[in-house]
Amino acid sequence: MSIHNDTVEAAIASPEQEQPYLQLGLKEDEYQRIREILGRRPTDAELTMYSVMWSEHCSYKSSKVHLRYFGETTTEEMGEKILAGIGENAGVVDIGDGHAVTFRVESHNHPSYVEPYQGAATGVGGIVRDIMAMGARPIAVMDQLRFGPADAPDTQRVLPGVVAGVGGYGNCLGLPNIGGETVFDESYAQNPLVNALCVGTLKVEDLKLAFASGLGNKVMLFGSRTGLDGIGGVSVLASESFEEGEERKLPAVQVGDPFAEKVLIECCLDLYRAGVVVGIQDLGGAGLACATSELAASGDGGMEINLDKVPLRAKNMTAAEILASESQERMCAVVTPENVETFKEICAHWDVTCAEIGEVAEGKHLIIRHQGEVVVDAPAHTIANEGPEYERPWARPSWQDELQSGGEVQAPEDLRQTMLDMVSSPALCSRDFITEQYDRYVRGNTVKAKHSDAGVLRIDENTSRGIAVSADASGRYTKLDPNMGARLALAEAHRNVAVTGARPVAVTNCLNYGSPENPDVMWQFRESVHGLADGCVELNIPVSGGNVSFYNQTGEEPILPTPVVGVLGVIDDVHNAFGHDANPNQDLILLGDTKEEFGGSIYQQVVHNELRGLPPQVDLAKEAALADFFVGNTDIAAAHDLSEGGFLQALAEMCFRNNVGANIDLTRIHETPHVALFSESASRALVACAPEKTEALLSRVSRAGLSATRVGNTTDSTELDFGVVSIKVAELRKAWAETLPRLFGHAAGANSVVA
């Protein structure tokens, strides 16, 4: 960033000096608004702060008019357990007995295309610091990854680096990766989605918030030194679309050091235990510009900062560069004067660099000095909270009706071969190639992770109380019907948590869309927000926070609209959590109704290579009843939700680990075999139980107001017999397991960190 250092005094003396506001992403009217606020032209440092804080990534200027709908629809009952909600670094939920859980998912999409390893790694690091900033210990991570076609050359470059970055950073932090999703679609080519989720635990009374309170309290910057890496990184990268061939012209991606972050975690926890932190903020997107302005804006006074006190790792950095740097592994805390020495001692114990860079001051201005001169003098709230707000034009696309027409699918010519094609497709094949690069069991509290519908963790070793977390999305469903697509993402994540035996209690989200300047995209976004918010009301589950990522497109072609929805559940005793591995001689019971619903399905994608029609229609009252059915149910031996790939995929995954066979009567599911096997109707789950418990289980289903039928039983024959067709479990598993190693095995030794 070629911005020289100037001062407020110089800005007053040279009102007509030209400034590179367009290059920094500001519109003409936005720049003029800044001049009105200040009563003069901004200094270079002020211009930098406003540009990064008013960017799409930081200010939500195109989305907040719609995001308010979450608050408008949340009832008092829904929100009573939310200790920190929308607008905070992460949502915090009171789960009882003095325990609280914080979780959040955030995007690091564009940086992960520019530099896959560091983009993904620093995405993990950033979301972990969001959790730390709430006063919590991070206990696990998850990832939601989306790439172009699996066999595309660019996917061959991006996927190995992203997976290695997620695994390398998380593994070094000592955090288990307890689940996720990997999706391939043409729309994500050159615009991968890397959404990182982190979950942490804390005691209710230990909650920390980001505010600068108390006149004279000191501002402490601690963690890694500030360098030139990532200047304007995520705040600029996440606010612009990629044009063909431009990826190397963009600003540098941040560089992460997981070992520094691991030490920073322990240092923060010691600081919290010592009671020396008044307020705290992590340094992520927009760096010190964000941390100082947000702390000051949410406090009860102004703030004065001296950039000469900031520990640097590069020479001759301008004020603008210091403020905009997105160097990783840094935190900013507000501390009372009498606790400063204790604060420094704890940082020294962990060998964490620490500096007193300013204090809470009178008034409402953020005043920043560099080399003895004032380079920023602006109302803090105008930087952090008064960015532009746009009501972008939105309209239902002219092509939507045609897209929703048709969607009918034909029966396959060879049902047996279609079964193999389905399970071996990049959409449904084993993700072991990816997940084996992650440590899933570090810290010793992971109960369910690999081959599980949701990650399950023990959070209390004395009572075995635990949590379950899942995150899901279908861009294909959402393209066909954005409102229903968001509901389906919510329903699947909710169901994934429920089938472990946990009760869903809160939602987070990461909404990934194309350019907000496209009315088609804004209609998709608005519809998705309404679908998700209204769906949460129907399920009586609150949204605790979220993230928006716009400009996900290459040229004029946006990605599939992708609302990632995360659901947190609570389970009283993790010893009672359900897995989905079946054993021989168990009855198989299908809960829910199977309809001929193939719009956006994997069958439609694999067999017909198209995207048309309407997605499955979800009844969220049935999803709620399904969750109630699973909580405390002692008759269940194994359970698996039905979603992408339908009944066959669920059954196969239940049978793979123990090489279990099954006899299935497809007519009890649907009269048409391919509908029975591959339909993606919602609100369904497959349950295994001992034969002597079948009647009791069916009776409980009936009382829950759900439909269910015994569709068959498991055997020790190692063959799946459907009457009209049969296939060896080993043959199906081989097809399922070989796809990703065949596509990406060349990169396994080059970039990956194997757990």
PyMOL commands that set and color helices and strands:
alter all, ss='L'
color gray80, all
select helices_A, chain A and resi 8-13+28-38+44-53+56-59+64-73+76-79+109-114+116-132+153-173+186-188+204-206+233-237+247-249+258-274+287-297+307-309+319-324+337-349+380-384+400-404+415-424+432-435+475-480+482-498+519-539+574-576+602-608+620-630+646-656+666-668+673-678+691-703+729-751
alter helices_A, ss='H'
color red, helices_A
select strands_A, chain A and resi 82-84+91-96+99-107+137-147+177-184+193-203+218-223+279-282+302-306+330-335+354-361+365-370+373-379+446-448+455-458+466-472+503-512+543-549+553-554+557-558+562-571+587-591+638-641+661-664+685-689+708-715+719-721+726-728
alter strands_A, ss='S'
color yellow, strands_A
deselect
rebuild
show_as cartoon
